[in-house]
Amino acid sequence: MSSKSDFVVVANRLPVDRVVDADGSGSWRRSPGGLVTAVEPLMRKRDGAWIGWAGDATPEGDGPLPPFENDGLSLYPIALTENEIAWYYEGFSNTSLWPLYHDAIVPAEYHREWWTKYVAVNQRFADAAAEIADTDAFVWVHDYQLQLVPKMLRELRPDVRIGYFLHIPFPPTELFTQIPWRRQIVEGLLGADLVGFQTPGAAANFLRLTRDLLQLKPARQSVEVDGRTVRVRAFPISIDAEAFTDLVNSPDVIARAEQIRHDLGNPRRMMLGIDRLDYTKGIDKRLEAFEELLDDGKISSEDVVMVQVATPSRERVEQYRMLREQIERTVGRINGTYGSVGNPAVNYIHRSLPREELVALYLAADIMVVTPYRDGMNLVAKEYVACRQDGTGALVLSEFAGASLELKQAFLVNPYDIEGLKAKYLEVLNADEADLKKRMRAMRRYLQRHDVMHWAQTFVDDMDAARERDGRGSARP
Ligand code: GDG
């Protein structure tokens, strides 16, 4: 493993999970994720390295973890103690920043000790990147857990080029300025050469903040700070559409999709939701609208069946535990009233499923329901479209998901408007097949040209273009 890298990815999590084998020994398993798919080809081309947390706690006082190779990728694990996981990750990242950046759907909490650990852990990531990056390397920092890393890294290594991408929304000034350490966060991000967001609105929010908070003079897609130009732009993330096409054509997956419909009693319409069990995803409203249509007699549970996969997430955070109880109460109530033996109205799964099973569900479902109150992008919406090879199927999509700016032919909804949501369900349930196909074909055409490789390449090209303008030559491999 070479000691220096020309291309360094810095993300909260490594692209592998630690698994303990039957004999008690440990090994690593690749965790399937969009980010690794997107950057893997670039990592392989460019002698890449990935810095991230391995997902488990390291005892206090233990030294740094050794780097290792996995499937040809150089991985540098960052050790976090129980206390750092509780304060940096579950605390500041997931109980302060996550809710605030999602419109404060639940109130954000701020604690000074959480912030202190957030700073300390960001510094650890920055130190590791400074250590590993070759002269003039490209370091690509990801997401809300690591917003201070760009500035910290620039202080240590002014020679490297730094890109930053935020996967979640970026809130307007009015919300962002709640954060007691708001200045440090904006300054942290401005350490990058290129700051990328999912949507133009998020980029505009950030640029406005540099004016309101730091009295800088932002232009349309950049801002000057300390004699440097920081470019600020939207790069909507996507999926590996081709990988989904391969799965959709697998005979096992096709057979499984047929089995699913059969097991559901061959309903006229199957509606599907797939989300991490998160309060931003609007699972509650989606179920309430379904329940009210049953109450009103507008649909029947023999005719229309709902499947909701709610993947366990952040289970040690209080709000997530409360959400789980609320959702499961709602599912229980709907099934108690409208289900029959062997035929629940809502089929609820609270487990992580293999990707093949997910694809079989996408293939089986007539209507995909994606109703977040706020979402950076939402890959599930794009995955569903990628799986509808024959052009059938309908996507109900919240206008508050980044994906709604691209998947314009979806049936757009405001999840706060329950009457509107119900009306949209009915519209889709009774839609004309030809109209559905026209919409789906347009969305599929868009996705084919805008997959995740396109996303990663656009980001890297933007870094390269800026570098050429600076007269530093191309960073292309
Ligand atoms: C964040 C932002 C942004 C879900 N359940 C299972 C499973 N999944 C996969 C889906 C999809 C991914 O997880 C979820 O991605 P989303 O984009 O929908 O949502 P977040 O997790 O909140 O992601 C979001 C994204 O980052 C990327 O920038 O789009 O806005 O919030 O790929 O398929 N995968 C498997 N089993 C499951 O049970 N295998």
Residues whose N, C-alpha, C, O or C-beta is under 5 A from the ligand:
A	BS01	GDG	H167 I168 I237 D275 R276 T311 R351 S352 L353 P354 R355 D375 G376 M377 N378 L379 V380
